[in-house]
Amino acid sequence: MLAEFLLTPDAIADAYGGDGIDAVRELTGCIFPSRATPLALVCKLGDEWEKATSMKIARIANVNHRQAAMDLFKRLMSSHLYVSRPMVSAGIKNENDWIAAGVVSNRQAPMNKIVVSDQATAPESVGTSIRDFVSDLFWEDHPNPRMVGREVLSQEQILTAICTHSDWLLMRLPQIRGGSDDEIVTVKQIIRMSNDLPVGFRKSVIDLHVCKQRNIPEQNLIRGIASELESLVRKGVKIQLSIWPERHFVNRELLGGDNTKTSPGTIIRRPLWLITMTHVAVGSRAAANAGDAGNTWSLFSRTKAHERYEQMNKETPLRVEVLR
């Protein structure tokens, strides 16, 4: 499942595998797996991170290793797996400074790991070495699909990366009835995670899709949802609510992406990530179902995310409301 990592410049240029070629090949396979959906987001920490990484690679003595590392770096920078965090300190001079800055950034918005070179000491709990990062054992903790407990804390670990790095999020949750004791619990969780972020991090516009419910008038459904989300709207969160026919969809889906500018200068949405969920956390039943073994979450490729988004755009809801 999608996870975010900060690699120090030294880690990307590390040559622990002799001349370094194997190290780069292994790192490339982790970030860009050939036969699986990419799971790793690599974040830069301020603009200086790019400059420092480029300079570190340029100093690699072995020509083949240097070229391989630079090819990986360029590929990473041009990919949708490359995300940005604001710099949290100035005057960084060495790897220990990058590690310290990463620890501070992690306190602002949690990431999965800070990856350091073989010559550095990884920070406790949030750190790991490049050697361990590229091991099969490390990636066993990041399976796709993944079994997720049907409660908020388990979901938070899976949702953090996509909530931190999306300009917009689209949720389709079929079991919302306008009260506090249903899947609105997960809606609130995602909204908070994607908008309660420090200055410098992107905030997400929210699209919430729900189905009409039997024996609940449409206006009552809208009024109930609006009441549940009112406090978040007052804080400035932009939420659009779409109402669909009863049982129009039954699958739980989360789409996320960024805003990108076309050649004519128009801003459009670019879907990047699609997650499907067998179940999500709900009101008072959350704790009772924390160990729900049947709760499978799956991350799909960027291509699938785009296809699903285009498919949704061809359909017309019964009603659309911007919550105010």
Summary of the structure (lengths in Angstrom):
residues: 324
radius of gyration: 21.2
end to end distance: 33.6
largest distance: 71.9
contacts: 1039
relative contact order: 0.13
helix: 37%
strand: 22%
